[in-house]
Amino acid sequence: MIQTLKVRPKAIIVNNPSNPLGTGINYEILLKNLQNFPGLGIEIIFDETYVNLVYDETDTYVPNIPATRIRSFSKEHCAPGLRIGYAVGEKTIAGTMSDLISLTISCVPSFIQLAVADYLGSPESIQFTKALKDEMSIRIKYLESLIPKNALQNRPNAAFYALLNTGVKNGNDTFNYLLSHNVSTCPGSKFGNNTDHAIRVSLTGPKNNFEKDVNMLVLALKDWIHF
């Protein structure tokens, strides 16, 4: 199909695992569909923010294909305040990204960058990521145990989020109703027409409050959509 287009795309961005769905796709499916693109002069950019936060046996890392890979230290290691990410790519592309960032945003202090680089290669980093994956797997199962089987728009196997269907209710109305009951979510309309009747919930937060928070969410939803 790409060969028949009069104007080819210069680049293709692949978000895997995805946001907002939190769904990781096995690398073999992507590799099969993407492997011919570099030969056509089409750059591939992998958004791999959650590649190390997959809860099941799905292998989302796509090997043996030239690409630029973007990752987030802030997400993977639960340090959102640092707002640190990193990218791996061909030397020319990496240089262009570095030049652009230096001109458009303030740089993270050098000592923080060096500390992050040192931490990423440490045993503590590996242990933390494993513990985080185990904890998030427990959390999604707990949420799933309290809601109807059809309430999950899809069952996430990665990241921190879940999209919940609200039936005939509008996602924006549900967002406002829940907010009035001290439960903060995100209306599905923020992510496109396919999720107008959904809300997105985050499964992060202190461990000692998690079950209480989820029960507040579920009780408010039961009053609102009567599931």
Residue frames relative to the residue before (quaternion, step in Angstrom):
aa qw qx qy qz dx dy dz
M 1.0000 0.0000 0.0000 0.0000 0.00 0.00 0.00
I 0.6397 0.5374 -0.3290 0.4401 3.58 0.94 -0.90
Q 0.6557 0.5401 -0.3195 0.4198 3.59 0.98 -0.83
T 0.6849 0.4872 -0.2897 0.4578 3.61 1.11 -0.52
L 0.5439 0.6230 -0.4099 0.3847 3.60 1.20 -0.21
K 0.4682 -0.6731 0.4969 0.2841 3.56 -1.01 0.83
V 0.7699 0.1635 -0.0982 0.6090 3.56 1.10 -0.71
R 0.2258 -0.7911 0.5563 0.1168 3.58 -0.52 1.15
P 0.5200 -0.6030 0.4826 0.3648 3.58 -1.11 0.53
K 0.4552 -0.6782 0.5020 0.2843 3.55 -1.10 0.64
A 0.8055 0.0233 0.0193 0.5918 3.56 1.14 -0.62
I 0.1859 -0.7446 0.6302 0.1176 3.52 -1.28 0.53
I 0.2083 -0.7759 0.5860 0.1056 3.57 -0.86 1.01
V 0.0973 -0.7895 0.6057 0.0206 3.57 -0.80 1.06
N 0.1505 -0.7928 0.5889 0.0459 3.56 -0.57 1.22
N 0.2747 0.7627 -0.5282 0.2526 3.57 -0.19 1.30
P 0.4245 -0.2758 -0.8172 0.2757 1.58 -1.16 2.27
S 0.5401 -0.6860 0.4070 0.2684 3.51 -1.13 0.76
N 0.1468 -0.7088 0.6779 0.1284 3.47 -1.42 0.34
P 0.5603 -0.1321 -0.8173 0.0258 1.75 -1.71 1.82
L 0.5187 0.6941 -0.4096 0.2853 3.63 1.17 -0.21
G 0.2929 -0.7636 0.5258 0.2338 3.59 1.04 -0.64
T 0.4776 0.6671 -0.4318 0.3748 3.57 1.14 0.68
G 0.1889 -0.7798 0.5900 0.0900 3.55 -0.82 1.04
I 0.2281 -0.7759 0.5787 0.1048 3.58 -0.90 1.00
N 0.5458 -0.6302 0.4435 0.3289 3.58 -0.95 0.86
Y 0.5688 -0.6597 0.3818 0.3091 3.55 -0.88 1.00
E 0.6000 0.5956 -0.3727 0.3826 3.61 1.03 -0.70
I 0.6245 0.5353 -0.3380 0.4573 3.59 1.06 -0.73
L 0.6938 0.4713 -0.2773 0.4686 3.57 0.90 -0.92
L 0.6401 0.5376 -0.3308 0.4379 3.57 0.94 -0.87
K 0.6346 0.5433 -0.3223 0.4452 3.57 0.97 -0.85
N 0.7484 0.4171 -0.2143 0.4690 3.57 0.96 -0.87
L 0.7485 0.4202 -0.2137 0.4664 3.59 1.17 -0.48
Q 0.5373 0.7051 -0.3892 0.2504 3.58 1.12 -0.58
N 0.6834 0.4852 -0.2986 0.4566 3.63 1.13 -0.47
F 0.5266 0.6891 -0.3959 0.3017 3.59 1.19 -0.40
P 0.6382 0.5275 -0.3627 0.4276 3.66 0.86 -0.77
G 0.6491 0.5262 -0.3178 0.4480 3.59 1.04 -0.71
L 0.6706 0.4604 -0.2833 0.5080 3.57 1.28 -0.36
G 0.5665 -0.6286 0.3733 0.3802 3.56 1.26 0.18
I 0.5231 0.6224 -0.4135 0.4098 3.58 1.22 0.44
E 0.3483 -0.7488 0.5306 0.1912 3.56 -0.67 1.13
I 0.2137 -0.7550 0.6057 0.1318 3.57 -1.13 0.68
I 0.0852 -0.7778 0.6223 0.0219 3.53 -0.93 0.99
F 0.1610 -0.7852 0.5934 0.0740 3.57 -0.66 1.11
D 0.2022 -0.7191 0.6536 0.1213 3.54 -0.86 1.03
E 0.0049 0.8386 -0.5388 0.0801 3.56 -0.17 1.35
T 0.0995 0.8443 -0.5196 0.0855 3.56 1.09 0.73
Y 0.8060 0.2518 -0.1050 0.5253 3.59 0.94 -0.92
V 0.2932 0.8035 -0.4882 0.1734 3.62 1.18 0.32
N 0.7349 0.3771 -0.2299 0.5146 3.61 1.12 -0.54
L 0.6532 0.4705 -0.3198 0.4997 3.57 1.26 0.34
V 0.3291 0.7172 -0.5318 0.3074 3.57 0.81 1.07
Y 0.3667 -0.7960 0.4495 0.1731 3.57 -0.66 1.13
D 0.7413 0.3622 -0.2255 0.5181 3.60 1.12 -0.56
E 0.7319 -0.4401 0.3019 0.4236 3.60 -1.23 -0.39
T 0.3956 0.7262 -0.4787 0.2949 3.61 1.24 0.12
D 0.2141 -0.7622 0.6009 0.1100 3.58 -0.86 1.03
T 0.1337 -0.8517 0.5052 0.0388 3.58 -0.24 1.26
Y 0.5600 0.6142 -0.3992 0.3870 3.61 1.20 -0.29
V 0.2408 -0.7861 0.5584 0.1103 3.58 -0.65 1.16
P 0.1604 -0.8262 0.5343 0.0785 3.63 -0.36 1.20
N 0.8327 0.3258 -0.1641 0.4166 3.52 -1.42 -0.05
I 0.6376 0.4516 -0.3703 0.5023 3.56 0.92 0.91
P 0.4368 -0.7001 0.4862 0.2875 3.62 -0.77 0.93
A 0.2164 0.7761 -0.5557 0.2050 3.56 -0.72 1.08
T 0.3913 -0.6386 0.5939 0.2938 3.50 -1.37 0.22
R 0.1398 -0.8118 0.5660 0.0333 3.58 -0.77 1.05
I 0.1375 -0.7986 0.5854 0.0269 3.54 -0.81 1.11
R 0.0031 0.8093 -0.5854 0.0473 3.56 -0.84 1.02
S 0.3081 -0.7557 0.5565 0.1561 3.54 -1.27 0.42
F 0.3371 -0.7192 0.5758 0.1937 3.54 -0.71 1.09
S 0.6255 0.5863 -0.3361 0.3899 3.57 0.98 -0.89
K 0.7005 0.4484 -0.2694 0.4855 3.59 0.96 -0.86
E 0.7227 0.4853 -0.2665 0.4138 3.55 0.69 -1.14
H 0.7946 0.2635 -0.1322 0.5307 3.57 1.07 -0.67
C 0.5015 -0.7195 0.3942 0.2747 3.54 1.22 0.68
A 0.5131 0.5998 -0.4512 0.4164 3.57 0.82 1.02
P 0.0177 -0.8640 0.5030 0.0138 3.61 0.74 1.06
G 0.6057 0.5903 -0.3586 0.3951 3.58 1.08 -0.60
L 0.6427 0.5353 -0.3268 0.4400 3.59 1.13 -0.55
R 0.1563 -0.8269 0.5223 0.1380 3.61 1.17 -0.59
I 0.3864 0.7192 -0.4835 0.3156 3.56 0.84 0.99
G 0.0404 0.7626 -0.6452 0.0227 3.52 -0.98 0.91
Y 0.1541 -0.7812 0.5918 0.1255 3.57 -1.26 0.04
A 0.1998 -0.7801 0.5860 0.0905 3.54 -1.23 0.51
V 0.1759 -0.7513 0.6276 0.1036 3.52 -1.23 0.61
G 0.2306 0.7843 -0.5482 0.1769 3.57 -0.76 0.98
E 0.7183 -0.3950 0.3374 0.4627 3.52 -1.36 -0.01
K 0.6692 -0.5713 0.2922 0.3747 3.57 -1.00 0.87
T 0.6705 0.4987 -0.3113 0.4525 3.61 0.87 -0.89
I 0.6662 0.4956 -0.2998 0.4697 3.58 0.95 -0.90
A 0.6431 0.5186 -0.3245 0.4606 3.57 0.94 -0.86
G 0.6437 0.5233 -0.3178 0.4591 3.59 1.03 -0.77
T 0.6421 0.5190 -0.3173 0.4666 3.56 1.01 -0.82
M 0.6482 0.5094 -0.3188 0.4678 3.59 0.95 -0.86
S 0.6480 0.5241 -0.3163 0.4531 3.57 0.95 -0.87
D 0.6599 0.5028 -0.3070 0.4664 3.59 0.94 -0.87
L 0.6582 0.5167 -0.3130 0.4493 3.58 0.94 -0.88
I 0.6707 0.5029 -0.3030 0.4533 3.57 0.89 -0.95
S 0.6631 0.5216 -0.3171 0.4333 3.58 0.94 -0.84
L 0.7101 0.4451 -0.2540 0.4828 3.58 1.19 -0.51
T 0.7610 0.4195 -0.1990 0.4531 3.58 1.11 -0.56
I 0.8027 0.1130 -0.0710 0.5812 3.62 1.05 -0.57
S 0.5832 -0.5709 0.4395 0.3751 3.53 -1.25 0.40
C 0.4452 -0.6938 0.4995 0.2663 3.55 -1.00 0.77
V 0.5115 -0.5903 0.5209 0.3444 3.54 -1.19 0.59
P 0.5798 -0.5954 0.4102 0.3756 3.63 -0.91 0.78
S 0.6109 -0.6166 0.3641 0.3375 3.54 -0.97 0.93
F 0.6634 0.5180 -0.3302 0.4272 3.60 0.90 -0.85
I 0.6280 0.5076 -0.3422 0.4805 3.61 1.13 -0.59
Q 0.6292 0.5294 -0.3364 0.4590 3.59 0.96 -0.80
L 0.6764 0.4854 -0.2955 0.4686 3.59 0.90 -0.88
A 0.6383 0.5232 -0.3277 0.4598 3.58 1.02 -0.77
V 0.6468 0.5128 -0.3150 0.4685 3.58 0.98 -0.83
A 0.6501 0.5185 -0.3163 0.4565 3.59 0.91 -0.90
D 0.6599 0.4993 -0.3033 0.4725 3.58 0.98 -0.84
Y 0.6664 0.5170 -0.3006 0.4452 3.58 0.95 -0.88
L 0.6350 0.5675 -0.3389 0.3998 3.60 0.94 -0.85
G 0.7296 0.4042 -0.2425 0.4955 3.58 1.11 -0.54
S 0.5579 0.6449 -0.3712 0.3676 3.58 1.24 0.10
P 0.6193 -0.5300 0.4179 0.4012 3.62 -1.24 0.36
E 0.5991 0.5759 -0.3598 0.4242 3.59 1.08 -0.68
S 0.6265 0.5451 -0.3330 0.4466 3.58 1.03 -0.76
I 0.6666 0.4962 -0.2939 0.4723 3.58 0.94 -0.91
Q 0.6591 0.5123 -0.3044 0.4588 3.58 0.95 -0.90
F 0.6548 0.5166 -0.3173 0.4512 3.57 0.95 -0.86
T 0.6586 0.5128 -0.3137 0.4526 3.58 0.90 -0.91
K 0.6461 0.5114 -0.3227 0.4657 3.60 0.97 -0.81
A 0.6640 0.5015 -0.3042 0.4638 3.58 0.91 -0.90
L 0.6426 0.5236 -0.3198 0.4589 3.57 1.03 -0.79
K 0.6476 0.5102 -0.3213 0.4660 3.60 0.94 -0.83
D 0.6468 0.5176 -0.3196 0.4601 3.58 0.96 -0.87
E 0.6708 0.5059 -0.2955 0.4547 3.58 0.92 -0.92
M 0.6800 0.4830 -0.3000 0.4629 3.62 0.89 -0.87
S 0.6008 0.5468 -0.3548 0.4627 3.59 1.10 -0.61
I 0.6408 0.5120 -0.3091 0.4813 3.58 1.03 -0.82
R 0.6755 0.5195 -0.2968 0.4310 3.57 0.92 -0.89
I 0.6722 0.4719 -0.3214 0.4714 3.60 0.87 -0.81
K 0.6270 0.5248 -0.3401 0.4646 3.61 1.06 -0.66
Y 0.6352 0.5226 -0.3320 0.4616 3.58 1.03 -0.75
L 0.6411 0.5068 -0.3202 0.4791 3.60 0.93 -0.87
E 0.6661 0.5241 -0.2954 0.4408 3.56 0.90 -0.99
S 0.6524 0.5360 -0.3194 0.4303 3.60 1.05 -0.70
L 0.7262 0.4514 -0.2339 0.4628 3.60 1.19 -0.50
I 0.7176 0.4091 -0.2432 0.5085 3.60 1.21 -0.27
P 0.6276 -0.5304 0.3904 0.4152 3.63 -1.16 0.36
K 0.6469 -0.5578 0.3575 0.3775 3.57 -1.15 0.60
N 0.7336 0.4198 -0.2422 0.4763 3.58 1.03 -0.71
A 0.4753 0.7004 -0.4313 0.3122 3.60 1.24 0.06
L 0.6464 0.4831 -0.3250 0.4931 3.61 1.11 -0.55
Q 0.4065 -0.7074 0.5152 0.2625 3.59 -0.72 1.01
N 0.7348 -0.1374 0.0399 0.6630 3.53 1.22 -0.58
R 0.4572 -0.6743 0.4930 0.3054 3.56 -1.15 0.50
P 0.3102 -0.7770 0.5123 0.1937 3.60 -0.39 1.15
N 0.1421 -0.7761 0.6059 0.1018 3.54 -1.17 0.64
A 0.7511 0.2526 -0.1706 0.5856 3.56 1.30 0.32
A 0.7730 0.3717 -0.2720 0.4363 3.55 -1.39 0.14
F 0.6152 -0.6005 0.4113 0.3028 3.58 -1.30 -0.35
Y 0.6858 0.5524 -0.2336 0.4122 3.58 1.24 -0.16
A 0.0894 -0.7576 0.6390 0.0987 3.52 -1.37 0.22
L 0.2702 -0.7341 0.6020 0.1606 3.55 -1.09 0.82
L 0.1244 -0.8090 0.5737 0.0316 3.57 -0.70 1.11
N 0.3875 -0.7063 0.5450 0.2324 3.56 -0.87 0.99
T 0.2144 -0.7807 0.5743 0.1215 3.57 -1.08 0.73
G 0.5583 -0.6318 0.3825 0.3779 3.59 1.21 0.47
V 0.8156 -0.1863 0.1605 0.5238 3.57 -0.78 -1.01
K 0.5345 0.6364 -0.4059 0.3802 3.57 1.23 -0.22
N 0.4588 -0.6580 0.5244 0.2856 3.54 -1.17 0.64
G 0.5516 -0.6513 0.4126 0.3183 3.56 -0.94 0.90
N 0.6430 0.5185 -0.3284 0.4582 3.59 1.04 -0.73
D 0.6404 0.5107 -0.3222 0.4746 3.57 1.03 -0.78
T 0.6410 0.5215 -0.3175 0.4651 3.56 1.02 -0.84
F 0.6152 0.5483 -0.3355 0.4564 3.56 1.00 -0.83
N 0.6938 0.4758 -0.2789 0.4631 3.59 0.84 -0.98
Y 0.6365 0.5236 -0.3308 0.4596 3.59 1.02 -0.80
L 0.6795 0.4873 -0.2969 0.4611 3.58 0.86 -0.95
L 0.6288 0.5415 -0.3373 0.4445 3.56 1.02 -0.79
S 0.6466 0.5129 -0.3150 0.4687 3.57 1.08 -0.72
H 0.7039 0.3892 -0.2477 0.5401 3.57 1.32 -0.28
N 0.5887 -0.6427 0.3323 0.3605 3.55 1.21 0.71
V 0.5637 0.5388 -0.4154 0.4684 3.58 1.11 0.70
S 0.1785 -0.8086 0.5566 0.0674 3.57 -0.58 1.16
T 0.0404 0.7771 -0.6250 0.0626 3.58 -0.82 1.07
C 0.3990 -0.6663 0.5471 0.3124 3.57 -1.21 -0.49
P 0.4288 -0.7092 0.4833 0.2821 3.64 -0.74 0.94
G 0.5369 -0.6655 0.4244 0.2980 3.56 -0.94 0.91
S 0.5425 0.6394 -0.3991 0.3710 3.60 1.16 -0.47
K 0.5515 0.6177 -0.3884 0.4043 3.58 1.21 -0.40
F 0.7510 0.3971 -0.1966 0.4895 3.59 1.20 -0.50
G 0.7554 -0.3777 0.2069 0.4939 3.61 1.20 0.28
N 0.7064 -0.4948 0.3175 0.3943 3.54 -1.33 0.32
N 0.6218 0.5765 -0.3467 0.4010 3.60 1.07 -0.65
T 0.7590 0.3339 -0.1909 0.5254 3.58 1.20 -0.35
D 0.2125 0.8102 -0.5145 0.1836 3.60 1.17 0.59
H 0.7670 0.3484 -0.1708 0.5110 3.57 1.03 -0.83
A 0.6033 0.5352 -0.3609 0.4683 3.55 1.13 0.67
I 0.2044 -0.7130 0.6426 0.1921 3.50 -1.38 0.14
R 0.2848 -0.7324 0.5836 0.2048 3.55 -1.16 0.52
V 0.1292 -0.7838 0.6048 0.0569 3.53 -0.93 0.95
S 0.3297 -0.7167 0.5802 0.2026 3.53 -1.16 0.65
L 0.2807 -0.7838 0.5386 0.1295 3.56 -0.93 0.96
T 0.4335 0.6868 -0.4656 0.3516 3.56 1.19 0.53
G 0.4574 0.6910 -0.4929 0.2652 3.55 -1.28 -0.20
P 0.7133 -0.4584 0.3105 0.4297 3.58 -1.27 0.27
K 0.5483 -0.6518 0.4237 0.3083 3.55 -0.95 0.92
N 0.6872 0.5052 -0.2989 0.4281 3.60 0.93 -0.82
N 0.7031 0.4293 -0.2721 0.4972 3.60 1.25 -0.24
F 0.4722 0.7428 -0.4179 0.2251 3.57 1.20 -0.44
E 0.6961 0.4700 -0.3001 0.4522 3.60 0.72 -0.99
K 0.6262 0.5241 -0.3388 0.4673 3.61 1.00 -0.75
D 0.6616 0.5168 -0.3083 0.4474 3.59 0.92 -0.91
V 0.6681 0.4960 -0.3034 0.4644 3.58 0.92 -0.91
N 0.6529 0.5101 -0.3202 0.4593 3.59 0.98 -0.78
M 0.6004 0.5355 -0.3527 0.4778 3.61 1.10 -0.62
L 0.6438 0.5225 -0.3066 0.4674 3.57 0.99 -0.90
V 0.6992 0.4829 -0.2795 0.4471 3.58 0.77 -1.03
L 0.6524 0.5140 -0.3201 0.4558 3.61 0.93 -0.83
A 0.6609 0.4968 -0.3057 0.4721 3.58 0.97 -0.84
L 0.6474 0.5164 -0.3170 0.4622 3.59 1.02 -0.79
K 0.6309 0.5398 -0.3362 0.4444 3.57 1.01 -0.80
D 0.6533 0.5046 -0.3051 0.4749 3.58 1.03 -0.80
W 0.7089 0.4861 -0.2490 0.4462 3.56 1.06 -0.82
I 0.8255 0.1835 -0.0791 0.5278 3.60 0.76 -0.98
H 0.3709 -0.7866 0.4464 0.2106 3.61 1.31 0.14
F 0.2984 0.7470 -0.5495 0.2257 3.58 0.83 0.89
